[in-house]
């Protein structure tokens, strides 16, 4: 209301009377508003503005006997405060009005954050079933991943394929019942009887570069005496880091430095493009921008037999080699009875000592 009175007063006053510094207020009656004016030219003590007395009666004049002396802004504010009146600083009010869009935007962002936080808490409370979550997590760790047994035995590249073929594949793609009876079409795709496999099993390999000479000489023109003895090094720099996003999309990331993807040496993977028995197996030797690595996908729709052949082909065509830096096995399950999705990732980091990084029982 106060701002409205001020705005209407400004529109009603003559232009010469709009050059003031403050308003003082007695109550909410517009007639009680007192404005103080400042001489516009300050010459000969002439007041070209208009003054209003305490009763709101305007008195015009050129320094007549009944006109009060002109007051500056500071004196006016001081007198108003001493009289118990509230002083409104128009300059600050105008600045606040100019800042209002930013303040309004801040309030809107705060409201959106509160809505998001409320939804997050609601979903969290709905999904927070600690007992069931722990049970399915523990079952996957022991029965599928076998982190206390088979996973501990994975040390070399060959051990990885043994683990993949003998532990993960039978657990994710069980071929038959415990009595040897084959599964029907409706019975396939379940892990531990009640957990439905979503899509299939994804294996993503991260490959690194190779450098020669192995190390840059400390002094120019003075190579290390070990340069000819140990010519090539395999650092942890990813091979795709040297290529732009456009080059990755166009399939220009090589299988290894100087070796196009899919490779034709040391084994001819490119020749399997037309092998219908392996499907799109050759794509595991080409960089995937979708999976951020060299990915092999074992689809549930391909069936247990074809997926077994793909795993054997990955081993036969040396999918893992000295350039391998990391491998991730990923799959998702859905249990309809407890209405819960479970996403599992088994990571293998290949160390420069020649073995996989030991599994950490505490941190995973």
Secondary structure, DSSP 8 states (H G I E B T S, - for coil): -HHHHHHHHHHHS-GGGG-EEEEEESTT-GGG-EEEE--SS--TT---S-EE-TTS-EE--SS-TTS-----HHHHHHHHHHTT-EEEEHHHHHHHHHHHHHHHHHHHHHHHHHHHHHHHHHHHHHH--HHHHHHHHHHIIIIII-TTTGGGG--SHHHHHHHIIIIIHHHHS--B-TTS-B--GGGTTEETTTEEE-SEEEEEEEEB--BSSSS--SBTTB--TTTTTS--B--S-BGGGGS-HHHHHTT---SBTTB-SS--SSS--GGGGG-GGGTTGGGGGSEETTTTEEEEEEEGGGHHHHHHHHHHHHHHTT-S-TTEEEEEEEEEEEETTTTEEEEEEEEEEB-TTSSB----TTT-
